[in-house]
Amino acid sequence: MKVLLLTHPMPAAPYGLALLEALPEVTAVEYTPALTDAELAQVDAVLAWSFPPGLVPRLKGLRWVCAVSAGVDKLLVPELPPGVPVSRIVDPEQCQGIAQFVVLMALRHARQLPLYDRQARERDWSRHPVAAVRAQVAVLGRGAMGSAVASMLAAVGFEVRSWSRSSGESLEEVLGGADFVVCALPLTPQTEGLLDARRFARMKRGAYLINIARGAHVVEADLVAAVREGQLSGAALDVQRREPLPADDPLWTVEGITITPHIAAQSSVATICEQFIEGLRRLQQGEPPPRQIDRMKGY
Ligand SMILES: NC(=O)c1ccc[n+]([C@@H]2O[C@H](COP(=O)([O-])OP(=O)(O)OC[C@H]3O[C@@H](n4cnc5c(N)ncnc54)[C@H](OP(=O)(O)O)[C@@H]3O)[C@@H](O)[C@H]2O)c1
């Protein structure tokens, strides 16, 4: 069996070593543009974050795609044959990390820490009214990430309402009641651009957005306008449409918008290897790989 490692921007070597140790009979190859059609045609499985353009049709023997992440949006390219199963990493520790990040950002905003940091630099000891402790949070997505986020927010005292495709509620209604909106949705054609000017207008004046999902859920120009105009009090964006976010992007310049470089939480190499190796073993035994996403739904 041959596997192709497309873990860029993370180095492939640790994955190759783990595979060599666990499954010495498997040949692991790091992707380079120099690989020939004949070499690529022998690949059974890939571990990938995304595909370089034109690669997928050259993987003529492909039997399994495993994402190196929880999200698979970059892998569901039209050229991928419909019968090839796609799996993802499901990592409870990563979910906890995401939840901690969201709680941190929500409390930081609720307790006005950016304001007190600014004041402290000016030796200003002014006090302001403390915001309601039981702020309402709408969590969009009730999957692995959204559920962990909702539980941890509730544990520190927020009132949480979760929303998803199957929850049967209208998004507008859920948004309208929230002081904080957390996006924990997968990126699909249905969720791309979901958070736009129309949705921001439906939120409470002064609501705060936290996005730990994918940048393309947000229409960023609309967000910039909504924060500048005061309809939203700000946003914490761990993900952006263009990553790395270019230096001239307006998102950097808006007071109240916090940018972090897609670091809310990462899975460890050990967990990714463990789940990939488990899938390869199943493939060797002719069994379906674990943690498959539904290719029709896109998550
Ligand atoms: N920032 C980071 O470092 C980081 C790390 C990990 C993951 N992520 C992102 O987080 C995303 C979510 O991960 P997850 O593990 O929670 O995914 P998941 O377990 O697949 O859950 C997805 C949730 O979204 C809901 N959903 C999907 N499409 C919808 C739609 N059109 N309308 C309403 N709800 C919809 C699903 O609804 P149903 O329950 O009704 O099916 C489900 O509740 C990933 O796809 C990834 O992009 C980011």
Ligand as a Chemical Component Dictionary entry (heavy atoms), coordinates in Angstrom:
data_LIG
# 
_chem_comp.id                   LIG 
_chem_comp.type                 NON-POLYMER 
_chem_comp.pdbx_formal_charge   0 
_chem_comp.three_letter_code    LIG 
# 
loop_
_chem_comp_atom.comp_id 
_chem_comp_atom.atom_id 
_chem_comp_atom.alt_atom_id 
_chem_comp_atom.type_symbol 
_chem_comp_atom.charge 
_chem_comp_atom.model_Cartn_x 
_chem_comp_atom.model_Cartn_y 
_chem_comp_atom.model_Cartn_z 
_chem_comp_atom.pdbx_ordinal 
LIG N1  N1  N 0  -10.220 27.316 14.123 1  
LIG C1  C1  C 0  -9.769  26.083 14.220 2  
LIG O1  O1  O 0  -8.630  25.880 14.629 3  
LIG C2  C2  C 0  -10.677 24.920 13.865 4  
LIG C3  C3  C 0  -10.353 23.663 14.386 5  
LIG C4  C4  C 0  -11.194 22.598 14.110 6  
LIG C5  C5  C 0  -12.328 22.759 13.318 7  
LIG N2  N2  N 1  -12.629 23.988 12.817 8  
LIG C6  C6  C 0  -13.854 24.168 11.985 9  
LIG O2  O2  O 0  -15.007 23.827 12.727 10 
LIG C7  C7  C 0  -15.938 23.197 11.850 11 
LIG C8  C8  C 0  -16.973 22.393 12.622 12 
LIG O3  O3  O 0  -16.358 21.233 13.146 13 
LIG P1  P1  P 0  -17.192 20.065 13.861 14 
LIG O4  O4  O 0  -16.210 19.004 14.192 15 
LIG O5  O5  O -1 -18.049 20.615 14.955 16 
LIG O6  O6  O 0  -18.159 19.599 12.664 17 
LIG P2  P2  P 0  -19.353 18.542 12.743 18 
LIG O7  O7  O 0  -19.175 17.645 13.938 19 
LIG O8  O8  O 0  -19.444 17.918 11.397 20 
LIG O9  O9  O 0  -20.674 19.421 13.027 21 
LIG C9  C9  C 0  -21.203 20.282 12.093 22 
LIG C10 C10 C 0  -22.429 20.975 12.669 23 
LIG O10 O10 O 0  -22.812 22.024 11.761 24 
LIG C11 C11 C 0  -24.194 21.860 11.438 25 
LIG N3  N3  N 0  -24.463 22.288 10.052 26 
LIG C12 C12 C 0  -23.867 21.836 8.920  27 
LIG N4  N4  N 0  -24.388 22.471 7.842  28 
LIG C13 C13 C 0  -25.327 23.310 8.309  29 
LIG C14 C14 C 0  -26.208 24.231 7.692  30 
LIG N5  N5  N 0  -26.242 24.397 6.365  31 
LIG N6  N6  N 0  -27.046 24.939 8.475  32 
LIG C15 C15 C 0  -27.039 24.761 9.824  33 
LIG N7  N7  N 0  -26.240 23.904 10.478 34 
LIG C16 C16 C 0  -25.383 23.181 9.729  35 
LIG C17 C17 C 0  -24.484 20.390 11.598 36 
LIG O11 O11 O 0  -25.870 20.254 11.747 37 
LIG P3  P3  P 0  -26.607 18.862 12.064 38 
LIG O12 O12 O 0  -26.274 18.572 13.500 39 
LIG O13 O13 O 0  -28.032 19.195 11.886 40 
LIG O14 O14 O 0  -26.061 17.861 11.101 41 
LIG C18 C18 C 0  -23.641 20.054 12.827 42 
LIG O15 O15 O 0  -24.347 20.373 14.007 43 
LIG C19 C19 C 0  -15.026 22.351 10.941 44 
LIG O16 O16 O 0  -15.656 22.039 9.720  45 
LIG C20 C20 C 0  -13.833 23.265 10.748 46 
LIG O17 O17 O 0  -14.048 24.063 9.611  47 
LIG C21 C21 C 0  -11.815 25.065 13.081 48 
# 
loop_
_chem_comp_bond.comp_id 
_chem_comp_bond.atom_id_1 
_chem_comp_bond.atom_id_2 
_chem_comp_bond.value_order 
_chem_comp_bond.pdbx_ordinal 
LIG N1  C1  SING 1  
LIG C1  O1  DOUB 2  
LIG C1  C2  SING 3  
LIG C2  C3  SING 4  
LIG C2  C21 DOUB 5  
LIG C3  C4  DOUB 6  
LIG C4  C5  SING 7  
LIG C5  N2  DOUB 8  
LIG N2  C6  SING 9  
LIG N2  C21 SING 10 
LIG C6  O2  SING 11 
LIG C6  C20 SING 12 
LIG O2  C7  SING 13 
LIG C7  C8  SING 14 
LIG C7  C19 SING 15 
LIG C8  O3  SING 16 
LIG O3  P1  SING 17 
LIG P1  O4  DOUB 18 
LIG P1  O5  SING 19 
LIG P1  O6  SING 20 
LIG O6  P2  SING 21 
LIG P2  O7  DOUB 22 
LIG P2  O8  SING 23 
LIG P2  O9  SING 24 
LIG O9  C9  SING 25 
LIG C9  C10 SING 26 
LIG C10 O10 SING 27 
LIG C10 C18 SING 28 
LIG O10 C11 SING 29 
LIG C11 N3  SING 30 
LIG C11 C17 SING 31 
LIG N3  C12 SING 32 
LIG N3  C16 SING 33 
LIG C12 N4  DOUB 34 
LIG N4  C13 SING 35 
LIG C13 C14 SING 36 
LIG C13 C16 DOUB 37 
LIG C14 N5  SING 38 
LIG C14 N6  DOUB 39 
LIG N6  C15 SING 40 
LIG C15 N7  DOUB 41 
LIG N7  C16 SING 42 
LIG C17 O11 SING 43 
LIG C17 C18 SING 44 
LIG O11 P3  SING 45 
LIG P3  O12 DOUB 46 
LIG P3  O13 SING 47 
LIG P3  O14 SING 48 
LIG C18 O15 SING 49 
LIG C19 O16 SING 50 
LIG C19 C20 SING 51 
LIG C20 O17 SING 52 
# 
